[in-house]
Amino acid sequence: MRLYEYEGKEIFKKFDIPIPQGILVKTGEEARQAAIELGKDVVVKAQILGGRRGKAGGIKFARTPDEAGKIAQGILGMELEGYKVNSLLVEEKLNIANELYMGITVDGENGAPVAMVSAEGGVEIEEVAKRNPEKIASGLINPLYGIRTYEAINLVRQIGLTERTLTSASRVLCQLYQVFVLNDARIAEINPLAITNEGNMVAADSRCEIDDNSLFKHPEYKDLRIQRIENPWEREGVEGGVNYVDLEGNIAVMANGAGLTMSLLDTIKANGGSPACFLDTGGGLSRERMKNGVGLLLRKARADQRIKVVLLMVRMMISPPDAVAEGIMEAIEEVQVKTPVVAVMRGRTPYQERARELLENSAVILCPGVEEGIREAIKIAKE
Amino acid sequence: MAIFVDKDTNVLVQGITGKFGALQTKLMLDCGTKIVAGVTPGKGGQTQFDVPVYDSVQQAVNKHRVDASVIYVPAPFVQDAAFEAMDAEIKFTVIITDWVPLHSEMKIKAYAKGRDTRYIGPNTPGIMVPAQTSLGMISPSAVMPGSVAVISRSGTLTDEVASQLSEQGIGQSVVIGLGGDPIIGSRMIDILKLLKEDGQTKGVVIVGEIGGTMEEEAAQYIEAQFNKPVVAFVAGRTAPRGKVMGHAGAIIMGERGTAESKINAFESAGVSVAKTLWEIPSLLRKVV
């Protein structure tokens, strides 16, 4: 789950990483008031959960409160990189002498946290890595011990920092590691980390992503995650314990397991069909989760005339066949839509036999295998 | 023994009395798996399907020879359960549990480093040696004994691919789910190194997915050092960028982790890549 800039900065503040003075606003008038309160030149920053705000016009400077209010009115409601702007951060304008980059992320190949620092901040780190790799220093951290002060010092020394900048940068890096660990982050990043004319180090931006599997430890984010999903179908999916992604075609596809669902989509496309969505119910199915998944597809089919057929594939390794079949039938009974449902029941003997037996006299079109199921769904979609 | 386990492997189940642990213990016993003990703190002294239950792994290994452990404990407790198995010097662990926190996964990986131990998972369907043993939930009816090893990142897709092979009369030496998460105990390359030396395995099916770089790493190894025929399938060719497909590792970020990159890597390593699931058995017949 990605956090907004202002949320990341609130976390930084708790961990003694200096941030600019700032106020979150939702209207032009609030922005004007915020600028008065800050009492100096300000920067107005769109709060969105991705994209490059600066280039898209989401970050602007203002010399007076009236100007701040006007700019805010212009940015609020804008669509930036696919995200609608609902709030802004009004911050004191920093007198920046130099900009660094600092980030802790997860190195999948090594399975460990990696700390990365760069002498060039304020641009995408991937760009710097391509253009000037010598400006970047990085090191793996042992997650059992955490970052050690000398490791942090060695890293920032490698990008040319000395004296007071060296010690304050290494201190910020150690604190950022604490942010990463104690918030179960996938990414904790400061870009840019500004060095002001006065020689202070300030986190001018924040990027934090919390690991979704750790949200049980962070109830404050758990509900927010669902609220922030903009697509109503995707939100309904998460609420029902399934994973839904909207696509463009006419065959609504559901299976249990991400790999299996993706391979169905690929195989449908390879055979000239066009999937309308990806719905992965996950493993270890209950009647309720099955019903939620099938129900979601049927409601989607009712709302979206493009959808001609629903294809369900369940591979029962441990999922009880009675729960699977009942979940399907209850959803069909409840939603009442004419869209045909093709179902493929596979898996452990006697689970697959039992599920087929239960569905035999129901409204679904039963197919014995993946190939037959896909061909049948494509045939119906083309009729 | 193909790799890791065989019919003589003595197995411990951590979390044996929980909902999934108990259900799957029953299914594993039906496969003939030699489950010698289980662990659930607070339930020591009880039995589960006649298997003795202990309060700790150490207690179990004091009483029994344990060659491998299967972990079913809930996600918040997986880290300690894995540490416990490794501290008791169990040589091979299968972490079935799904939704394990990323930071736990990193710590388990670091804990295993430098020890004489291996693990697969988390978020794996486990490992099955047909007609010998099963540590996990792969369906016995999906597999048959033979000489093709299946290595997969998925759960249900692993089971489906095994079925596709068996239905065409192609048996398996071993079927392994590595786990769908970004940080897992054994990567494809680790398994390939073991399969290279395995006399029973004559060919390999790799079932990959978008996300990460494991397939590219495996392809490099195959090209340089692997001497057995390989067929690959990569799920997620048509997945949109930047969208997480499922809750686990499958996401394309920028240029990294795309299906094209993986397919190209495999093809330039001389690996045949199947476009559909049902193409896997026929491609395999051509090369094995």
HADDOCK unambig.tbl for C-alpha pairs under 7 A between the chains (distance, minus, plus):
assign (segid A and resid 108 and name CA) (segid B and resid 182 and name CA) 5.87 0.50 0.50
assign (segid A and resid 108 and name CA) (segid B and resid 183 and name CA) 5.77 0.50 0.50
assign (segid A and resid 108 and name CA) (segid B and resid 212 and name CA) 6.92 0.50 0.50
assign (segid A and resid 111 and name CA) (segid B and resid 106 and name CA) 5.43 0.50 0.50
assign (segid A and resid 111 and name CA) (segid B and resid 109 and name CA) 6.57 0.50 0.50
assign (segid A and resid 111 and name CA) (segid B and resid 183 and name CA) 5.37 0.50 0.50
assign (segid A and resid 112 and name CA) (segid B and resid 106 and name CA) 5.43 0.50 0.50
assign (segid A and resid 142 and name CA) (segid B and resid 110 and name CA) 6.93 0.50 0.50
assign (segid A and resid 143 and name CA) (segid B and resid 106 and name CA) 6.54 0.50 0.50
assign (segid A and resid 143 and name CA) (segid B and resid 107 and name CA) 5.64 0.50 0.50
assign (segid A and resid 143 and name CA) (segid B and resid 110 and name CA) 6.98 0.50 0.50
assign (segid A and resid 144 and name CA) (segid B and resid 107 and name CA) 5.84 0.50 0.50
assign (segid A and resid 144 and name CA) (segid B and resid 110 and name CA) 6.92 0.50 0.50
assign (segid A and resid 184 and name CA) (segid B and resid 103 and name CA) 6.52 0.50 0.50
assign (segid A and resid 211 and name CA) (segid B and resid 102 and name CA) 6.53 0.50 0.50
assign (segid A and resid 213 and name CA) (segid B and resid 99 and name CA) 5.19 0.50 0.50
assign (segid A and resid 213 and name CA) (segid B and resid 100 and name CA) 6.01 0.50 0.50
assign (segid A and resid 213 and name CA) (segid B and resid 101 and name CA) 4.84 0.50 0.50
assign (segid A and resid 214 and name CA) (segid B and resid 101 and name CA) 5.03 0.50 0.50
assign (segid A and resid 243 and name CA) (segid B and resid 246 and name CA) 5.68 0.50 0.50
assign (segid A and resid 257 and name CA) (segid B and resid 155 and name CA) 6.51 0.50 0.50
assign (segid A and resid 257 and name CA) (segid B and resid 156 and name CA) 5.88 0.50 0.50
assign (segid A and resid 258 and name CA) (segid B and resid 245 and name CA) 6.25 0.50 0.50
assign (segid A and resid 258 and name CA) (segid B and resid 246 and name CA) 4.85 0.50 0.50
assign (segid A and resid 259 and name CA) (segid B and resid 154 and name CA) 5.33 0.50 0.50
assign (segid A and resid 259 and name CA) (segid B and resid 157 and name CA) 5.83 0.50 0.50
assign (segid A and resid 259 and name CA) (segid B and resid 209 and name CA) 6.71 0.50 0.50
assign (segid A and resid 259 and name CA) (segid B and resid 235 and name CA) 6.00 0.50 0.50
assign (segid A and resid 260 and name CA) (segid B and resid 156 and name CA) 6.20 0.50 0.50
assign (segid A and resid 260 and name CA) (segid B and resid 157 and name CA) 4.64 0.50 0.50
assign (segid A and resid 262 and name CA) (segid B and resid 235 and name CA) 5.58 0.50 0.50
assign (segid A and resid 262 and name CA) (segid B and resid 236 and name CA) 5.05 0.50 0.50
assign (segid A and resid 263 and name CA) (segid B and resid 235 and name CA) 4.80 0.50 0.50
assign (segid A and resid 263 and name CA) (segid B and resid 236 and name CA) 6.28 0.50 0.50
assign (segid A and resid 265 and name CA) (segid B and resid 238 and name CA) 6.98 0.50 0.50
assign (segid A and resid 266 and name CA) (segid B and resid 236 and name CA) 6.48 0.50 0.50
assign (segid A and resid 266 and name CA) (segid B and resid 237 and name CA) 5.94 0.50 0.50
assign (segid A and resid 266 and name CA) (segid B and resid 238 and name CA) 5.57 0.50 0.50
assign (segid A and resid 267 and name CA) (segid B and resid 276 and name CA) 5.23 0.50 0.50
assign (segid A and resid 280 and name CA) (segid B and resid 246 and name CA) 6.06 0.50 0.50
assign (segid A and resid 315 and name CA) (segid B and resid 156 and name CA) 5.91 0.50 0.50
assign (segid A and resid 317 and name CA) (segid B and resid 137 and name CA) 6.15 0.50 0.50
assign (segid A and resid 317 and name CA) (segid B and resid 138 and name CA) 6.40 0.50 0.50
assign (segid A and resid 317 and name CA) (segid B and resid 139 and name CA) 5.86 0.50 0.50
assign (segid A and resid 318 and name CA) (segid B and resid 137 and name CA) 6.82 0.50 0.50
assign (segid A and resid 347 and name CA) (segid B and resid 139 and name CA) 6.82 0.50 0.50
assign (segid A and resid 348 and name CA) (segid B and resid 139 and name CA) 5.02 0.50 0.50
assign (segid A and resid 348 and name CA) (segid B and resid 140 and name CA) 6.97 0.50 0.50
assign (segid A and resid 348 and name CA) (segid B and resid 141 and name CA) 5.65 0.50 0.50
assign (segid A and resid 348 and name CA) (segid B and resid 142 and name CA) 6.80 0.50 0.50
assign (segid A and resid 349 and name CA) (segid B and resid 141 and name CA) 5.86 0.50 0.50
